[in-house]
């Protein structure tokens, strides 16, 4: 082995412009949003934030494309262990997000402190029927977990057809969930800022809906990669990470359905 040969199994990434571009784009976005929220000419002053969003999306596409390319060469077993730890910690941090939202919901349900609020939900709030669209969305997410497991078993058994079909069904179910949730929001009898119940309801369920959107995009990318033979039986952590994330989203929805829709709507 020469003096310049790598003597360890870890992947030391090459110099990249994307962290700097990402930081600049994020700065444009946050600065643009501050200007937009304090402007008297909205939406004319949204252009700076829009430029930041475009930059963030561009960096995401190029940076993650580089990671996918690198994975075929550098992501050996040792590197994959680190990636698994990283994904696990990321999901743990996401759990704490939802802990905060559930805390806010239950705190206001058990410790009523808002002026004029003496019951939960507050008087006059026409809550959503949990056995209507929320129950249908619950069935959709549970079914999507089954189709994703089918896809995962497909790659483990070397069955590309099962992998592609399972991922396609999962992505489709995710899109249906989002459409139904948007329909539910558009027909809800209360707005985001009406009272503390509506604020905590939309924050918890809306943040979950955002996670469904992210997970759907994650799985759609995996679907494209699967169609191009981008996964192998012994090398498919990208698919595993997407599956972990999606199952986490499913579990959170079950807590939301029982706590917010059923118990919180009584």
C-alpha positions in Angstrom: 0.0 0.0 0.0 1.4 3.4 -1.0 1.8 6.3 1.4 -1.2 8.0 -0.3 -3.5 5.1 -0.2 -6.5 5.2 2.2 -5.7 3.1 5.3 -9.2 3.2 6.9 -12.7 2.1 5.8 -14.4 5.5 6.3 -15.6 7.8 3.5 -13.9 11.2 3.6 -16.0 13.3 1.2 -14.3 15.5 -1.4 -14.5 19.3 -1.2 -18.0 20.4 -2.2 -19.7 23.8 -2.9 -23.1 22.7 -1.7 -22.8 23.5 2.1 -21.8 27.1 1.2 -24.6 27.4 -1.4 -27.1 25.8 1.0 -26.2 28.3 3.8 -26.5 31.3 1.4 -29.9 30.0 0.1 -31.2 29.5 3.6 -30.1 33.0 4.5 -31.9 34.4 1.5 -35.0 32.5 2.5 -35.1 33.5 6.1 -34.2 37.1 5.3 -36.7 37.2 2.5 -39.4 35.9 4.8 -38.7 38.5 7.4 -38.9 41.2 4.8 -42.1 39.7 3.4 -43.8 39.5 6.8 -43.0 43.1 7.5 -43.8 44.5 4.1 -46.9 46.5 3.0 -46.5 45.3 -0.6 -46.9 41.5 -0.2 -46.7 39.4 -2.2 -44.5 41.7 -4.3 -41.6 41.4 -1.7 -41.7 37.6 -1.7 -39.2 37.5 -4.5 -36.1 37.2 -2.2 -37.7 34.3 -0.2 -38.7 32.6 -3.5 -35.1 32.9 -4.7 -33.9 31.3 -1.4 -36.4 28.4 -1.9 -35.2 27.9 -5.4 -31.6 27.7 -4.2 -32.5 25.3 -1.5 -34.3 23.0 -3.9 -31.4 23.1 -6.3 -28.9 22.3 -3.6 -31.0 19.4 -2.4 -31.2 17.9 -5.9 -27.5 18.3 -6.7 -26.1 17.4 -3.2 -28.3 14.3 -2.8 -27.5 13.3 -6.3 -23.9 13.3 -5.4 -24.5 11.3 -2.3 -26.4 8.6 -4.4 -23.4 8.5 -6.8 -20.9 8.2 -4.0 -23.0 5.4 -2.3 -22.2 3.0 -5.1 -18.5 3.4 -4.5 -17.8 4.5 -1.0 -20.7 3.3 1.2 -19.2 0.1 2.5 -20.5 -1.8 5.5 -18.6 0.5 8.0 -20.0 3.6 6.4 -23.5 2.1 6.3 -23.3 1.6 10.1 -22.7 5.3 10.6 -25.5 6.1 8.2 -27.9 3.9 10.3 -26.8 5.7 13.5 -27.4 9.0 11.8 -30.9 8.1 10.5 -31.8 6.7 13.9 -30.8 9.9 15.7 -32.6 12.0 13.1 -35.8 10.1 13.6 -35.3 10.5 17.4 -35.1 14.3 16.9 -38.3 14.2 14.9 -40.0 12.3 17.8 -39.2 15.2 20.1 -40.9 17.6 17.7 -44.1 15.7 18.0 -43.6 15.3 21.8 -43.7 19.1 21.9 -47.0 19.3 19.9 -48.7 16.5 21.9 -47.5 18.3 25.1 -49.1 21.5 23.9 -52.4 19.7 23.1 -52.7 17.8 26.3 -51.5 20.7 28.5 -54.3 22.9 27.2 -56.7 20.0 27.5 -55.9 19.3 31.1 -54.6 22.6 32.4 -57.0 25.2 30.9 -55.5 28.6 31.1 -56.8 30.5 28.1 -59.2 33.3 28.9 -62.8 32.2 28.5 -61.9 28.5 27.9 -63.6 26.3 30.5 -63.9 23.1 28.6 -62.1 21.0 25.9 -62.7 21.4 23.1 -63.7 25.0 23.7 -67.4 25.7 23.5 -68.6 26.4 20.0 -65.9 24.4 18.2 -67.4 22.0 15.7 -64.9 19.2 15.8 -64.2 16.8 12.9 -65.8 13.3 12.9 -62.9 10.9 13.5 -64.7 8.1 11.8 -65.0 10.0 8.5 -61.9 11.1 6.6 -59.5 10.7 9.5 -60.4 7.0 9.8 -60.0 6.6 6.0 -56.6 8.2 6.2 -55.7 5.9 9.0 -56.5 2.9 6.8 -54.6 4.4 3.9 -51.4 4.9 6.0 -51.7 1.4 7.5 -52.0 -0.1 4.0 -49.1 2.0 2.8 -47.0 0.4 5.6 -47.9 -3.0 4.2 -47.1 -2.1 0.6 -43.7 -0.7 1.7 -42.9 -3.8 3.6 -43.8 -5.8 0.5 -41.3 -3.6 -1.5 -38.6 -4.2 1.1 -39.0 -7.9 1.0 -38.9 -7.6 -2.8 -35.4 -6.2 -2.8 -34.3 -8.7 -0.1 -35.4 -11.6 -2.3 -34.1 -10.1 -5.5 -37.6 -9.5 -7.0 -37.4 -6.2 -8.8 -41.1 -6.3 -9.9 -42.3 -6.6 -6.3 -39.9 -3.8 -5.2 -41.2 -1.4 -7.9 -44.9 -2.2 -7.5 -44.7 -1.9 -3.8 -43.0 1.4 -3.9 -45.4 2.7 -6.6 -48.4 1.8 -4.5 -46.9 3.4 -1.4 -46.2 6.6 -3.2 -49.7 6.6 -4.6 -51.2 6.1 -1.1 -49.1 8.9 0.3 -50.4 11.3 -2.4 -54.0 10.2 -1.7 -53.5 10.8 2.0 -52.3 14.4 1.3 -55.2 15.1 -1.0 -57.7 13.9 1.6 -56.1 15.9 4.4 -56.1 19.0 2.2 -59.8 18.4 1.6 -60.4 17.9 5.3 -58.7 21.2 6.1 -60.7 23.1 3.4 -64.0 21.9 4.9 -63.1 22.2 8.6 -65.4 24.5 10.6 -62.6 26.2 12.4 -59.5 28.1 11.4 -55.9 28.0 12.6 -56.1 31.1 14.8 -59.7 30.7 16.1 -58.7 29.3 19.5 -56.1 27.2 21.3 -57.7 23.9 20.2 -57.6 24.8 16.5 -54.0 26.1 16.8 -52.7 22.9 18.4 -54.8 20.7 16.1 -53.5 22.3 12.9 -49.9 22.4 14.2 -49.8 18.7 15.1 -51.7 17.3 12.1 -50.2 19.8 9.7 -46.7 19.1 10.7 -47.5 15.4 10.3 -48.9 16.1 6.9 -45.6 17.8 6.0 -43.8 14.7 7.1 -46.0 12.6 4.8 -45.1 14.9 2.0 -41.3 14.5 2.7 -41.7 10.8 3.0 -43.6 10.6 -0.2 -40.8 12.5 -2.1 -38.3 10.2 -0.3 -40.0 7.1 -1.6 -40.6 8.5 -5.0 -36.8 9.0 -5.4 -36.4 5.4 -4.2 -38.9 4.3 -6.8 -36.9 6.0 -9.6 -33.7 4.4 -8.3 -35.4 1.0 -8.1 -36.6 1.3 -11.7 -33.0 2.1 -12.7 -31.6 -0.9 -10.7 -30.0 1.5 -8.2 -30.5 -1.0 -5.3 -28.9 -4.4 -4.6 -29.9 -7.1 -2.2 -27.0 -6.3 0.1 -26.7 -2.6 -0.6 -29.9 -0.6 -0.3 -29.7 1.6 2.8 -31.4 4.5 1.0 -34.5 2.3 0.7 -34.2 1.2 4.4 -33.9 4.8 5.6 -37.0 5.7 3.6 -38.8 2.8 5.1 -37.8 3.7 8.7 -39.0 7.3 8.1 -42.3 6.1 6.6 -43.1 3.7 9.4 -42.3 6.5 11.9 -44.8 8.7 10.2 -47.4 5.9 10.3 -46.9 5.4 14.1 -47.2 9.1 14.8 -50.5 9.3 12.8 -51.9 6.5 15.0 -51.2 8.6 18.1 -52.7 11.6 16.4 -55.8 9.7 15.4 -56.5 8.3 18.9 -55.4 11.4 20.9 -56.4 14.4 18.8 -59.3 13.1 16.7 -61.0 10.6 19.0 -60.1 11.6 22.6 -59.6 15.3 21.9 -62.8 15.6 19.8 -65.1 14.2 22.5 
